[in-house]
Amino acid sequence: MNDARNRLRPLLRPGEQLRWVGQPDPQVRFAPMDLFLVPFSLMWGGFAIVWEWQAVTNTESLFFALWGIPFVLVGLYFIVGRFIYKKHRKLRTVYGLTDSRAIVSTSERSFDDTPIKNVPVRINRSRDNRHATVIFGGGRHTAYLNTGMDFFAFGQAQGMGFFDVADPEALIRELDHVR
């Protein structure tokens, strides 16, 4: 955790104190939105692969074969790629809670932050109470957060979150204290 603290220290404003530091658990693979995304991705990918197979084996048209390639690639990302991307992102992500802000750092040079006072906060705990997700802000696009499909909300006002935190009690205690 010292590496995580050291990564967040340069982001602190004068007088700001770091109250909690954590990281997402990369072993947690699924998010609630996956109840929709997994079946959809299998249907999309299956249709695209069948289309491409039919276009390659049963037609002389190069157009139909080329037309299907982007759909197959998107289908493969939906089915498998987004989980690889999500795990890679989780391994690089550090969360920080200060006395005034929530900070998400995804690399040495990239971070998002949001004030924590007067912002809607939604806390979701896992069924076994071993993990928690805290969403700061709101809007319908927050459903895509932590799915590997975040680009669906590109350019839209979306929330920010701490996902799949392995020590939910410490996070929630500090969050209650600073709010």
C-alpha positions as CSV (number, residue, x, y, z in Angstrom):
1,M,0.0,0.0,0.0
2,N,3.0,2.3,0.4
3,D,3.4,2.4,-3.4
4,A,-0.2,3.3,-3.7
5,R,0.2,6.1,-1.1
6,N,3.3,7.4,-2.8
7,R,1.5,7.5,-6.2
8,L,-1.4,9.6,-4.7
9,R,0.7,12.0,-2.6
10,P,1.7,14.3,-5.6
11,L,-2.1,14.6,-6.4
12,L,-2.9,16.1,-3.0
13,R,-3.8,19.7,-2.7
14,P,-2.2,21.9,0.0
15,G,-3.6,21.0,3.4
16,E,-5.4,17.9,2.1
17,Q,-5.0,14.7,4.0
18,L,-5.1,11.2,2.5
19,R,-7.6,9.2,4.7
20,W,-7.8,5.9,2.9
21,V,-6.0,4.1,0.1
22,G,-7.0,1.0,-1.7
23,Q,-7.0,-0.9,-5.0
24,P,-9.6,-3.0,-6.8
25,D,-9.4,-6.8,-6.5
26,P,-8.4,-8.1,-9.9
27,Q,-9.8,-11.5,-9.1
28,V,-13.4,-10.1,-9.2
29,R,-14.4,-10.5,-12.8
30,F,-18.1,-9.8,-13.1
31,A,-20.1,-6.7,-12.4
32,P,-23.9,-6.6,-12.1
33,M,-24.3,-5.3,-15.7
34,D,-22.8,-8.6,-16.9
35,L,-26.1,-10.3,-16.3
36,F,-27.1,-8.4,-19.5
37,L,-23.7,-8.1,-21.2
38,V,-22.7,-11.8,-21.2
39,P,-25.8,-13.2,-23.0
40,F,-25.7,-10.2,-25.4
41,S,-22.1,-10.6,-26.2
42,L,-22.6,-14.3,-26.9
43,M,-25.5,-13.6,-29.2
44,W,-23.6,-10.8,-31.0
45,G,-20.4,-12.8,-31.3
46,G,-22.2,-15.9,-32.4
47,F,-24.2,-14.1,-35.1
48,A,-21.1,-12.3,-36.3
49,I,-19.0,-15.5,-36.5
50,V,-21.8,-17.3,-38.4
51,W,-22.2,-14.4,-40.7
52,E,-18.5,-14.3,-41.4
53,W,-18.3,-18.1,-41.9
54,Q,-21.2,-18.0,-44.4
55,A,-19.8,-15.0,-46.2
56,V,-16.4,-16.7,-46.6
57,T,-17.6,-20.2,-47.6
58,N,-20.8,-19.5,-49.5
59,T,-20.4,-16.3,-51.5
60,E,-18.1,-15.0,-54.0
61,S,-18.5,-11.5,-52.7
62,L,-15.5,-10.0,-51.0
63,F,-17.7,-7.2,-49.7
64,F,-19.7,-9.5,-47.4
65,A,-16.6,-11.2,-46.0
66,L,-15.0,-7.8,-45.3
67,W,-18.2,-6.3,-43.9
68,G,-18.4,-9.0,-41.2
69,I,-14.8,-8.6,-39.9
70,P,-15.4,-5.5,-37.6
71,F,-18.5,-7.2,-36.2
72,V,-16.5,-10.4,-35.3
73,L,-13.8,-8.2,-33.7
74,V,-16.3,-6.3,-31.6
75,G,-17.9,-9.6,-30.7
76,L,-14.6,-11.1,-29.5
77,Y,-14.0,-7.9,-27.4
78,F,-17.5,-8.2,-25.9
79,I,-16.9,-11.9,-25.1
80,V,-13.3,-12.0,-24.0
81,G,-11.4,-8.8,-24.5
82,R,-13.2,-6.6,-22.1
83,F,-12.3,-9.0,-19.2
84,I,-8.6,-8.8,-20.2
85,Y,-8.8,-5.0,-20.4
86,K,-10.6,-4.8,-17.1
87,K,-8.1,-7.0,-15.2
88,H,-5.2,-5.0,-16.8
89,R,-6.8,-1.7,-15.7
90,K,-7.5,-3.0,-12.2
91,L,-3.8,-4.0,-11.7
92,R,-2.8,-0.4,-12.5
93,T,-5.5,1.4,-10.5
94,V,-5.2,3.0,-7.1
95,Y,-8.0,4.6,-5.1
96,G,-7.6,7.4,-2.6
97,L,-10.1,9.1,-0.3
98,T,-9.1,12.5,1.2
99,D,-10.9,14.8,3.5
100,S,-12.5,16.4,0.5
101,R,-12.1,14.3,-2.7
102,A,-12.2,10.8,-4.1
103,I,-9.3,10.1,-6.4
104,V,-8.9,7.3,-8.9
105,S,-5.4,7.0,-10.4
106,T,-5.1,4.6,-13.4
107,S,-1.4,5.4,-14.1
108,E,1.4,7.7,-13.0
109,R,0.0,10.5,-15.1
110,S,-3.7,9.8,-15.3
111,F,-6.3,10.4,-12.6
112,D,-9.9,11.4,-12.0
113,D,-11.3,13.0,-8.9
114,T,-14.6,14.2,-7.6
115,P,-15.7,16.1,-4.5
116,I,-17.3,13.8,-1.9
117,K,-19.5,16.3,-0.2
118,N,-22.9,17.1,-1.7
119,V,-22.4,14.3,-4.3
120,P,-24.7,11.3,-4.4
121,V,-22.9,8.2,-3.3
122,R,-24.1,4.6,-3.9
123,I,-22.5,1.7,-2.0
124,N,-23.0,-1.9,-3.2
125,R,-21.6,-4.8,-1.2
126,S,-21.0,-8.2,-2.5
127,R,-23.2,-11.0,-1.3
128,D,-20.4,-12.4,0.9
129,N,-19.6,-8.8,2.2
130,R,-15.9,-9.3,1.2
131,H,-16.0,-6.5,-1.4
132,A,-17.7,-3.2,-2.0
133,T,-18.2,-0.8,-4.8
134,V,-18.7,2.9,-4.2
135,I,-20.1,5.0,-7.0
136,F,-19.7,8.8,-6.7
137,G,-22.2,10.7,-8.8
138,G,-25.0,9.3,-10.8
139,G,-26.7,9.0,-14.1
140,R,-27.7,6.1,-16.3
141,H,-24.2,5.7,-17.8
142,T,-22.8,4.5,-14.4
143,A,-24.1,1.0,-15.3
144,Y,-21.3,0.6,-17.8
145,L,-18.6,1.5,-15.3
146,N,-16.3,-1.5,-14.4
147,T,-17.6,-3.6,-17.2
148,G,-14.8,-3.1,-19.8
149,M,-17.5,-1.3,-21.8
150,D,-17.0,2.2,-20.3
151,F,-16.6,3.7,-23.8
152,F,-20.4,3.5,-24.2
153,A,-20.6,6.5,-21.8
154,F,-17.8,8.4,-23.7
155,G,-18.6,12.1,-23.7
156,Q,-21.5,11.7,-21.2
157,A,-21.6,12.9,-17.7
158,Q,-20.8,9.8,-15.7
159,G,-19.9,8.9,-12.2
160,M,-16.7,7.7,-10.8
161,G,-16.2,4.7,-8.6
162,F,-14.1,2.6,-6.3
163,F,-14.8,-0.9,-7.6
164,D,-14.4,-4.3,-6.0
165,V,-12.6,-3.0,-2.9
166,A,-11.4,-5.9,-0.7
167,D,-11.6,-4.1,2.6
168,P,-15.1,-2.5,2.5
169,E,-15.3,-1.7,6.3
170,A,-12.3,0.6,6.3
171,L,-13.5,2.4,3.2
172,I,-17.0,2.9,4.4
173,R,-15.9,4.0,7.8
174,E,-13.6,6.7,6.3
175,L,-16.3,7.7,3.8
176,D,-18.8,8.2,6.6
177,H,-16.3,10.2,8.6
178,V,-15.4,12.7,5.8
179,R,-19.0,13.1,4.6
